[in-house]
């Protein structure tokens, strides 16, 4: 049975939300335009009701779509494309926003929530601000409208409530079975099966959504000619937007660090860049807003940067969702035919904002006084300028595919290509922007809080400069002594190190002075210290990351013909670990202990011999009692839920002090979406050890050699799979497969000793069983040496025994390990940055609330 009712309800709610947003836009516009106070209030009440209706309709869409995904209604294309029965509830939530329609819906939801908050917190600005809000919602709702206009046959939006039959009408199955429903869905992208993907997208989209608020206030200020009053209510929201968007970006970086295997947290992917650029401009914008609030300068710049932030969010959306980055980014969406709508959305607000700004520019108050080099405004403005230049460099290079499309549309051929080595290309520019940001944040804060003039310049800056120089060379000395890195090979790193230390010292000094007076004013200094620590963490963890999995032997792990220029040294940068064979790697002794299975409700991983996985069912049968951490979870024969696609490789890392850390890097086999590799991290205070399995044999698909038969006596020596083997003993046993044998049954077990590498001995014990008059010769496999043995015959006359052997590739993994020194400075700096933002938000909101309550 097709569950069409829930889809019809959801689609109706989409249409209702779209219509309500259009009505709210019109009503709020009329409220601003009319001069009659009674009519203004009447239009406001009408528009408020329309926007509330819009919000309720959005909630209805979300509930309908979630129910479809949660209940596995695979007759719907969205559920079939992004979910499966194997996923637990927390990953089903991630399915909601994996697709374009779901992520648009998440964005719409946050706008609806923020709009309702604005309606109830600032009545004076409600009409013009909400007119902008509702207009944006109209465009966003059109993205998921999924209707076709008659006559002109124009499709508007892509609905998440399309049935599979409607989305893929040419499948032959519809002719044979019109009501066909898929038994299961494609499932969630393996890379998104991570807890960060449950919280990262909502956070990031909340950040995108909040950039609309300062934009709406700025446009409202231009619209109503209140050129200065908009700064006060917009500033707390700009800071909040900077906090949330920044946290969302950092979450994405941490997700990449834990989930992807490129070796870090930032890969300069175009989609990553597209989210960073608006944040950089936003940070520059609220610094200019703070300048104006305190000194009545940079008002025009504040308008420009606030508008640019929102436009860049729309541009980022176009880059990510139009398909234009399909060949340049692994994160971008495929084109759903929304490119035209996205361009209209972008150009409408771009041209409207520019036109209104130009039209009102002459009326915007200007500061006639020239800004002095020794003023606090100058240095803060320099910092804001550096942020904007950083953003421009990133977006200019990221937009190369867009330039190509424009040139091709004009009938020409463009040969512009994104940088082959993105990390090196962007870093050589961004390193210097980082230096500027660190230095200007220290100087700007000093000028802001201390009465610095030309005459006393040396008094305030000589001490932090000399101290920074001394500490820089102390750090260089210890870095060289501990072999963390060589700063003299990269002199530019010395400059960034100095700038970071200088920023910490100057902001720290200011912070202590502020604490003596009023700690509530210290948000800026705390934030800048966080930024400086992040820069130092990035410097050490990226600039001095070291590959420690160096292959000292001649074993070729990869085919040279299959390696590109970026991975040319792969054979030297990976090591092979054979099962249960210790291997030295830098300061560690590694032992690969085998493949492990993940049980959904278990605190630890399972050994393969503990369960029998049911194919295509995401469940397994316990082959023995399963006890973990002193608790019995399952008895033999019970069914338990597992993740059969996930293979975890248990690897012990023993350091020189004898301490053992066990890591479980993951390799996920996904036939529908491609395999994915996820790292495992050994965390230390001073450095992380970042490891992942680059290659491993599929033990389920391995091929065994032809059977070799041996007839041998006890203590005879022979060769198996290039190893020396000895039939050590043959003895009678009273049990078989864990059960005692009956009186009329018998079993004989052989012990074959195999001498492996490093003189490690392995025992293989095949059994010959006579039970109920039947002979059983179960094969026994040993993955350490890649041998399968079967006890086939007993000759009492000669005292010899028959065995059948097969050999295969030994179980192994190819591992890459990278040391990330002082990466914790990055995460600590992020935490401090968040604290500083929160302190600044509280301060600015209290100022706004105080003035609002006074009616100012």
SVG drawing of the C-alpha trace seen along z (x, -y; Angstrom):
<svg xmlns="http://www.w3.org/2000/svg" viewBox="-6 -67 74 119">
<polyline fill="none" stroke="black" stroke-width="0.4" points="0.0,0.0 1.3,-3.4 1.3,-6.0 0.3,-8.9 -1.7,-10.8 1.4,-11.9 3.0,-13.1 0.0,-15.1 -0.2,-16.8 3.5,-17.7 3.1,-19.1 0.1,-21.1 2.1,-22.5 4.9,-23.6 2.4,-25.4 0.8,-27.0 4.2,-28.1 5.0,-29.7 1.7,-31.5 1.8,-32.7 5.4,-34.1 4.2,-36.0 1.2,-37.4 3.5,-38.3 5.9,-40.1 3.1,-42.1 1.5,-43.0 4.8,-44.1 5.6,-46.1 2.3,-47.9 2.8,-48.6 6.1,-50.3 4.8,-52.3 1.6,-53.7 1.8,-56.8 -1.5,-56.1 -0.6,-54.7 -3.9,-52.7 -3.3,-51.1 0.3,-50.4 -0.8,-48.4 -3.6,-46.7 -1.1,-45.6 1.3,-44.4 -1.3,-42.3 -2.3,-40.8 1.3,-40.1 2.1,-38.7 -0.7,-36.2 0.5,-35.3 4.1,-34.7 2.9,-32.6 0.9,-30.5 4.0,-30.2 6.0,-29.0 3.3,-26.4 3.3,-25.2 7.0,-24.8 6.8,-22.7 4.1,-20.6 6.5,-20.0 9.2,-18.9 7.0,-16.5 5.6,-14.9 9.1,-14.4 10.5,-13.0 7.7,-10.5 8.3,-9.4 12.0,-8.8 11.5,-7.3 8.8,-4.9 10.8,-3.8 8.2,-4.8 10.5,-3.9 7.8,-4.7 9.0,-8.3 12.2,-9.2 13.7,-11.2 13.4,-8.4 14.7,-5.8 17.6,-8.0 18.9,-9.0 17.9,-6.3 17.7,-2.6 16.4,-0.2 19.8,0.4 20.2,-3.1 19.6,-3.9 17.4,-6.9 20.2,-9.4 21.4,-8.7 17.9,-8.9 17.9,-12.5 21.0,-13.1 19.1,-11.6 16.7,-14.5 19.2,-17.1 21.5,-15.0 19.5,-15.9 19.1,-19.4 15.4,-19.7 15.9,-18.7 18.8,-21.2 16.7,-24.0 13.9,-23.0 16.3,-23.2 17.3,-26.7 13.7,-27.7 12.9,-26.4 15.7,-28.5 14.5,-31.6 10.9,-31.0 12.2,-30.6 14.4,-33.7 11.5,-35.7 9.2,-34.9 11.8,-35.9 12.3,-39.2 8.6,-39.9 8.4,-39.5 11.6,-41.3 11.7,-44.5 8.4,-46.1 9.9,-49.3 11.8,-47.5 9.2,-44.7 7.6,-45.8 10.7,-46.6 12.9,-43.8 10.2,-41.2 9.4,-42.4 12.9,-41.4 12.6,-38.2 9.4,-37.1 10.8,-37.9 13.8,-35.7 11.4,-32.9 9.4,-33.3 12.5,-32.5 13.6,-29.7 10.1,-28.1 10.0,-28.2 13.1,-26.0 11.1,-23.1 7.8,-24.0 7.9,-21.3 5.1,-22.6 4.9,-22.9 3.2,-26.1 0.7,-25.2 0.9,-26.5 4.6,-27.5 5.5,-24.1 7.9,-25.7 9.0,-23.7 9.5,-25.7 11.5,-24.0 12.1,-20.3 9.7,-18.7 10.9,-16.2 7.5,-14.5 7.9,-13.1 7.1,-9.4 9.8,-7.2 7.5,-6.6 7.3,-10.4 11.0,-11.0 12.1,-8.0 9.2,-7.3 11.2,-5.4 12.0,-2.4 10.7,0.9 9.3,2.0 6.3,-0.3 5.0,1.5 5.0,4.8 4.1,3.6 2.6,0.0 2.5,0.1 6.1,1.3 7.8,0.2 11.5,0.8 12.3,3.2 15.1,0.9 16.7,-2.4 20.2,-3.5 21.2,-4.4 23.1,-7.4 26.4,-8.4 29.0,-6.5 30.9,-9.7 27.9,-11.2 27.4,-8.4 29.1,-10.3 27.6,-12.0 29.0,-15.4 26.8,-15.2 23.8,-15.1 24.7,-18.5 27.0,-20.2 24.5,-20.9 21.8,-22.4 24.5,-24.6 25.9,-25.7 22.5,-26.5 21.6,-28.4 24.7,-30.4 23.7,-31.0 20.2,-32.0 21.4,-34.5 23.3,-36.5 20.0,-37.6 19.2,-39.5 22.0,-42.2 21.3,-42.4 17.6,-42.9 18.3,-45.6 20.8,-47.3 18.2,-47.3 15.5,-48.5 17.8,-51.4 18.3,-52.4 14.6,-51.9 13.4,-54.1 16.3,-56.5 17.3,-55.5 20.9,-55.3 22.4,-55.0 19.7,-53.5 19.9,-50.0 23.5,-49.4 22.4,-48.9 19.8,-46.1 21.9,-44.5 25.2,-44.3 24.2,-41.6 22.8,-39.5 25.9,-40.0 28.0,-38.7 25.6,-35.8 25.8,-35.0 29.6,-35.1 29.6,-32.7 27.2,-30.2 28.6,-30.2 32.1,-30.0 31.2,-27.1 29.5,-25.4 32.6,-25.7 34.8,-24.4 32.4,-21.4 32.8,-20.7 36.6,-20.8 36.5,-18.5 34.1,-16.1 36.6,-16.0 39.5,-15.4 37.6,-12.4 35.9,-11.0 37.9,-11.7 41.4,-10.4 43.1,-13.3 45.1,-13.9 43.7,-17.0 40.7,-19.2 40.7,-21.6 41.4,-20.7 40.5,-24.0 37.7,-22.3 35.6,-24.9 32.5,-24.1 34.6,-24.5 35.9,-27.8 32.4,-29.0 31.3,-28.7 34.4,-30.4 34.3,-33.5 31.0,-34.9 32.3,-34.4 35.4,-36.4 33.5,-39.3 30.9,-39.1 33.7,-39.4 35.0,-42.4 31.5,-43.8 30.8,-43.8 34.2,-45.3 33.2,-48.2 29.9,-48.4 31.7,-48.6 33.9,-51.4 30.8,-53.4 29.0,-52.8 31.9,-54.2 33.3,-56.9 30.7,-57.6 33.0,-56.4 32.9,-53.5 29.1,-53.7 29.2,-53.3 31.7,-50.4 29.4,-48.7 26.5,-48.9 28.7,-47.4 30.1,-44.6 26.8,-43.5 25.2,-43.4 28.2,-41.6 28.0,-38.9 24.5,-38.0 25.1,-38.1 28.1,-35.8 25.9,-33.3 23.6,-33.3 26.6,-33.0 27.9,-30.1 24.5,-28.5 24.7,-28.8 28.2,-27.4 27.2,-24.4 23.9,-23.5 24.0,-24.5 26.4,-21.7 29.0,-24.2 31.5,-22.7 30.7,-19.1 34.2,-18.5 36.1,-20.6 34.5,-19.6 33.6,-16.3 31.1,-18.0 28.9,-19.8 25.4,-18.8 24.4,-17.7 22.2,-20.0 18.5,-19.4 17.5,-22.0 17.5,-24.8 20.4,-26.8 18.1,-29.3 16.1,-29.9 19.3,-30.2 20.6,-32.8 17.3,-34.7 17.4,-34.5 21.0,-35.8 20.6,-38.6 17.3,-39.8 18.9,-40.6 22.2,-41.6 20.8,-44.2 18.1,-45.4 20.7,-45.9 23.1,-47.7 20.4,-49.9 19.1,-50.9 22.6,-51.6 23.5,-53.7 20.2,-55.6 20.7,-56.4 24.5,-56.8 24.6,-60.6 22.2,-60.7 24.3,-58.4 26.1,-60.5 29.9,-60.8 32.7,-61.5 34.6,-64.5 37.4,-64.0 40.5,-62.2 41.3,-59.1 44.7,-59.3 47.3,-56.5 47.5,-56.6 43.7,-56.1 42.1,-52.9 39.7,-53.1 42.5,-53.0 44.0,-49.8 40.7,-48.0 39.8,-49.1 43.2,-47.6 42.3,-44.3 38.9,-44.4 40.6,-45.2 42.9,-42.2 39.9,-39.9 38.2,-41.2 41.4,-40.7 41.7,-37.1 38.1,-36.5 38.6,-38.0 41.7,-35.8 39.8,-32.6 36.6,-33.4 38.5,-34.6 40.3,-31.2 37.3,-29.2 35.1,-30.8 37.3,-29.7 34.7,-27.1 32.2,-29.9 34.4,-32.1 34.8,-29.1 31.1,-28.7 30.6,-32.4 33.3,-32.4 31.9,-29.3 28.4,-30.8 29.8,-33.7 31.1,-31.2 34.8,-31.2 37.0,-28.5 38.4,-29.0 41.5,-27.2 41.4,-28.4 41.7,-25.5 41.6,-25.2 45.0,-24.8 46.2,-21.2 47.7,-21.5 45.0,-23.5 46.6,-23.4 49.9,-24.8 48.2,-27.4 45.9,-28.9 48.3,-28.6 51.0,-30.7 48.5,-33.6 46.5,-32.9 49.6,-32.6 50.4,-36.3 46.7,-37.3 46.9,-35.3 50.0,-37.3 48.2,-40.5 45.1,-39.5 47.1,-38.5 49.2,-41.7 46.4,-44.1 44.2,-42.4 47.0,-43.0 47.7,-46.6 44.0,-47.4 43.0,-46.2 45.9,-48.2 44.9,-51.4 41.2,-50.7 41.8,-50.3 45.0,-52.3 45.6,-56.0 48.3,-55.5 49.7,-58.6 52.7,-59.1 54.8,-60.2 54.2,-57.1 54.1,-54.5 57.4,-52.8 56.2,-52.7 53.2,-50.5 54.7,-48.3 58.4,-47.9 57.8,-45.3 55.4,-43.0 57.6,-43.3 60.8,-42.2 59.0,-39.6 57.4,-38.2 60.8,-38.0 62.4,-36.2 59.5,-33.7 59.6,-33.1 63.2,-32.0 62.5,-29.9 59.8,-28.1 62.0,-27.6 64.8,-26.2 62.5,-23.7 60.8,-22.8 64.3,-22.0 65.4,-20.1 62.3,-17.9 62.5,-17.5 59.0,-18.9 60.1,-20.9 62.8,-23.2 61.6,-26.9 64.7,-28.0 63.6,-25.9 60.4,-28.1 61.2,-31.7 57.6,-32.7 56.6,-30.4 58.8,-32.4 56.8,-35.5 53.5,-33.8 54.8,-32.3 55.9,-35.8 52.6,-37.3 50.6,-34.7 52.7,-35.2 52.5,-39.0 48.7,-38.8 48.4,-36.6 50.7,-38.9 49.0,-42.2 45.5,-40.9 46.4,-39.1 47.8,-42.3 44.6,-44.1 42.5,-41.3 44.1,-41.6 43.6,-45.4 39.9,-44.9 39.4,-42.3 40.6,-44.8 37.7,-47.0 34.9,-45.2 35.3,-41.7 32.1,-42.1 34.0,-44.3 36.7,-41.7 34.9,-39.7 37.1,-41.2 40.4,-40.4 39.3,-36.9 38.2,-36.3 41.5,-37.6 43.5,-35.3 41.4,-32.4 42.2,-33.4 45.9,-33.6 45.9,-30.2 44.1,-28.8 46.7,-30.2 49.5,-28.7 47.6,-25.3 47.2,-25.5 50.9,-26.5 52.2,-23.5 49.7,-20.8 49.7,-21.6 53.1,-23.1 55.0,-20.5 52.8,-17.4 55.1,-14.4 54.5,-11.0 55.8,-8.4 54.7,-5.3 57.8,-5.2 58.4,-2.0 62.1,-1.2 62.0,2.1 61.7,2.8 58.1,4.1 56.0,2.4 52.5,1.8 51.0,0.0 51.3,0.3 53.4,-2.7 51.3,-3.0 48.2,-3.7 49.8,-6.5 49.3,-10.2 51.8,-13.0 50.2,-13.8 50.7,-10.2 54.0,-9.4 55.6,-8.5 52.8,-6.3 55.1,-3.2 57.5,-5.0 54.7,-6.6 52.8,-3.4 53.7,-0.3 52.3,3.2 51.1,4.9 50.7,8.6 48.2,10.2 49.6,10.7 53.1,9.8 54.7,6.9 56.1,4.1 58.2,1.2 57.0,-2.3 58.9,-5.4 58.5,-5.3 55.8,-2.6 55.5,1.1 52.4,1.9 50.5,5.2 47.5,5.8 45.1,8.0 42.4,8.6 39.1,7.3 36.3,6.4 32.5,6.1 30.4,3.3 27.3,4.2 24.8,1.4 24.0,1.8 27.4,2.9 30.1,0.8 33.0,2.8 33.6,4.4 33.1,8.1 35.5,10.7 34.1,12.2 34.0,15.7 31.6,14.5 28.8,13.8 27.3,15.1 26.2,12.1 22.9,12.5 23.4,11.2 21.4,8.1 19.6,8.1 21.9,5.9 21.6,8.5 23.8,11.4 23.4,14.6 25.5,14.9 27.7,18.0 28.7,17.8 27.7,15.8 28.6,12.2 30.0,10.5 31.6,7.1 32.8,5.0 31.5,7.6 28.0,7.6 26.3,10.3 24.5,8.8 23.5,11.8 23.4,15.6 24.4,18.0 21.8,18.2 20.4,14.6 19.9,12.2 21.7,8.8 21.8,5.7 25.1,5.0 26.7,2.6 27.9,5.3 29.4,2.7 31.8,1.4 35.1,3.1 37.2,2.0 40.9,3.0 42.2,3.5 45.7,2.2 47.7,2.0 50.2,-0.9 52.9,-0.2 55.1,-3.1 58.6,-2.9 57.2,-3.0 55.2,0.1 51.8,-1.7 49.4,-0.2 46.7,-2.2 44.3,-0.3 42.9,-2.1 40.2,-1.0 40.5,-2.7 37.4,-2.0 37.0,-0.8 33.4,-0.8 32.5,1.3 29.5,-0.3 28.7,1.1 26.1,-1.6 28.1,-4.7 31.7,-3.6 34.0,-2.6 35.1,-5.1 38.1,-5.2 37.9,-6.8 40.9,-7.5 41.5,-6.6 43.3,-9.0 45.7,-8.5 45.4,-11.7 48.2,-13.1 48.5,-16.5 51.4,-17.6 50.4,-15.8 47.9,-13.6 48.8,-10.4 46.4,-10.3 46.1,-6.8 44.1,-5.1 44.0,-1.9 44.8,-2.6 44.5,1.0 43.3,4.4 42.3,7.7 38.7,8.6 38.8,11.9 35.3,12.8 36.5,12.7 40.0,14.2 41.0,17.0 42.4,20.3 45.1,22.3 44.6,25.8 44.4,28.4 47.7,30.0 47.6,33.4 50.2,34.5 50.7,37.9 53.0,37.4 54.0,38.8 54.2,37.0 57.3,34.7 57.6,34.7 58.6,31.3 57.1,29.9 56.5,26.5 53.3,24.5 52.9,21.1 56.6,20.5 56.6,21.4 58.2,24.3 55.5,26.6 55.7,29.5 53.1,32.1 53.7,31.7 51.0,34.0 47.9,36.1 45.7,36.8 42.1,37.9 39.7,35.3 36.4,35.7 34.6,32.6 33.8,31.2 32.4,27.7 32.1,27.1 29.9,30.2 30.9,33.5 31.0,36.5 28.8,39.5 30.0,43.0 29.9,44.3 31.6,41.2 35.3,40.3 37.5,37.4 41.2,37.0 42.8,33.5 46.2,32.8 48.4,29.9 50.4,28.5 53.0,25.8 53.8,23.2 56.9,21.0 56.0,17.5 58.1,14.4 60.1,13.1 60.1,16.7 56.5,16.4 54.8,19.8 51.2,20.4 49.2,23.5 46.6,25.0 44.4,27.7 42.2,29.6 40.0,32.4 38.9,35.8 35.5,36.8 33.4,39.9 29.9,39.3 26.8,41.5 28.7,43.5 29.5,40.4 32.9,38.9 33.4,35.1 36.5,33.3 35.8,29.6 38.4,27.2 40.4,24.9 41.6,21.5 44.5,19.4 44.6,15.9 48.0,15.1 49.7,17.4 46.9,17.8 46.5,21.6 43.4,23.8 43.9,27.3 41.6,30.4 42.4,33.7 41.5,36.3 42.9,39.7 44.3,41.9 46.4,44.9 46.9,47.1 49.3,49.5 51.9,46.9 51.2,44.4 50.8,41.7 48.0,39.1 46.5,37.4 46.0,33.7 44.6,31.4 46.0,27.8 45.0,24.7 46.9,21.5 45.9,17.8 47.1,14.3 47.8,13.7 45.7,11.2 47.3,7.7 46.6,4.0 48.5,1.2 48.6,-1.7 49.4,-5.4 50.2,-7.4 50.8,-11.1 51.8,-13.1 50.0,-16.4 52.0,-18.4 50.2,-20.9 46.9,-20.4 45.2,-20.9 46.1,-24.6 43.6,-24.8 40.8,-23.2 41.6,-25.2 41.7,-28.4 38.3,-27.5 36.8,-27.1 38.3,-30.4 37.0,-32.1 33.5,-30.8 33.7,-32.1 34.8,-35.5 32.0,-35.7 29.4,-34.8 30.8,-37.5 30.6,-40.1 27.0,-39.1 25.8,-39.4 27.4,-42.8 26.0,-44.2 22.5,-42.7 22.3,-44.3 23.2,-47.7 20.6,-47.2 17.9,-46.1 18.7,-49.0 18.2,-51.6 15.2,-49.8 13.4,-49.8 14.2,-53.5 12.4,-54.0 15.6,-55.1"/>
</svg>
